[in-house]
């Protein structure tokens, strides 16, 4: 689409043709990396005996061929299940050039900066004052500094605010979002 190709013309193409389009398009688009989120799912089939010697089976082989042809970085992200794949598969240790585990944020200026950036990205009419000291502390307590939990909480709060035609996220939206996502835990917004 970036190159002006009509996606409908690609709809019934063979995978080999689509692969060729991809190999041709990425340099034209200036692509430097491809990120595979939830990548632990790419290797779930490695338990089958016929693929134990080939990480990821046929899908893993296709990814390896694409990597060789595209000359861009492949970044695999996911849950702790991805770390388990890495630890249990000897091929992963020789083929993955680096491993980085994200740590939770501390309640400091970096966390406040993250909230400020998220505030700017929220598609509501008015600012939600996420960086207000009290709200920021409650968001930190709710997420324990974990970006995924924070993102899920704010996404739910945005949904609730938009559904209520609110111009911004309120403490009530945050409390309800927290309950919807983590109902069995003490709610810091109450």
URMO-V301964 format. One record per residue. RES is the residue in three letters. SS is DSSP state (helix for helix, strand for strand, loop for the rest). PHI is phi in whole degrees, 0 to 359 (NA if undefined). Layout:
RES:SS:PHI  RES:SS:PHI
//
This chain:
UNK:loop:NA  UNK:loop:300  UNK:loop:269  UNK:loop:90  UNK:loop:284  UNK:loop:285  UNK:helix:301  UNK:helix:296  UNK:helix:288  UNK:helix:266  UNK:loop:304  UNK:loop:251  UNK:loop:285  UNK:loop:288  UNK:helix:302  UNK:helix:297  UNK:helix:294  UNK:helix:296  UNK:helix:298  UNK:helix:297  UNK:helix:301  UNK:helix:297  UNK:helix:299  UNK:helix:285  UNK:helix:282  UNK:helix:300  UNK:helix:296  UNK:helix:295  UNK:helix:271  UNK:loop:75  UNK:loop:291  UNK:loop:246  UNK:strand:204  UNK:strand:236  UNK:strand:254  UNK:strand:253  UNK:loop:277  UNK:loop:56  UNK:helix:293  UNK:helix:302  UNK:helix:289  UNK:helix:293  UNK:helix:246  UNK:helix:295  UNK:helix:275  UNK:helix:285  UNK:helix:281  UNK:loop:294  UNK:helix:302  UNK:helix:288  UNK:helix:239  UNK:loop:299  UNK:loop:271  UNK:loop:232  UNK:loop:303  UNK:loop:85  UNK:helix:61  UNK:helix:296  UNK:helix:294  UNK:helix:300  UNK:helix:297  UNK:helix:296  UNK:helix:296  UNK:helix:297  UNK:helix:295  UNK:helix:298  UNK:helix:301  UNK:helix:296  UNK:helix:272  UNK:helix:272  UNK:loop:58  UNK:loop:232  UNK:strand:288  UNK:strand:252  UNK:strand:240  UNK:strand:254  UNK:loop:238  UNK:loop:177  UNK:loop:280  UNK:helix:304  UNK:helix:299  UNK:helix:293  UNK:helix:296  UNK:helix:297  UNK:helix:302  UNK:helix:300  UNK:helix:289  UNK:helix:268  UNK:loop:247  UNK:helix:298  UNK:helix:295  UNK:helix:298  UNK:helix:293  UNK:helix:268  UNK:helix:259  UNK:loop:269  UNK:loop:282  UNK:loop:200  UNK:loop:220  UNK:loop:225  UNK:loop:257  UNK:loop:284  UNK:loop:263  UNK:loop:293  UNK:loop:287  UNK:loop:271  UNK:loop:277  UNK:loop:212  UNK:helix:296  UNK:helix:293  UNK:helix:295  UNK:helix:298  UNK:helix:298  UNK:helix:298  UNK:helix:299  UNK:helix:298  UNK:helix:295  UNK:helix:294  UNK:helix:303  UNK:helix:294  UNK:helix:273  UNK:loop:291  UNK:loop:275  UNK:loop:242  UNK:loop:297  UNK:loop:242  UNK:loop:292  UNK:loop:259  UNK:loop:58  UNK:loop:295  UNK:loop:272  UNK:loop:303  UNK:helix:308  UNK:helix:294  UNK:helix:294  UNK:helix:300  UNK:helix:296  UNK:helix:295  UNK:helix:297  UNK:helix:294  UNK:helix:298  UNK:helix:292  UNK:helix:262  UNK:loop:57  UNK:loop:80  UNK:loop:274  UNK:helix:299  UNK:helix:297  UNK:helix:295  UNK:helix:298  UNK:helix:298  UNK:helix:296  UNK:helix:297  UNK:helix:293  UNK:helix:298  UNK:helix:294  UNK:helix:295  UNK:helix:298  UNK:helix:301  UNK:helix:295  UNK:helix:296  UNK:helix:295  UNK:helix:296  UNK:loop:266  UNK:loop:57  UNK:loop:276  UNK:loop:280  UNK:loop:206  UNK:loop:278  UNK:loop:256  UNK:helix:299  UNK:helix:297  UNK:helix:298  UNK:helix:295  UNK:helix:297  UNK:helix:292  UNK:helix:296  UNK:helix:298  UNK:helix:299  UNK:helix:298  UNK:helix:271  UNK:helix:226  UNK:loop:304  UNK:loop:276  UNK:loop:246  UNK:loop:301  UNK:loop:273  UNK:loop:289  UNK:loop:269  UNK:loop:261
//
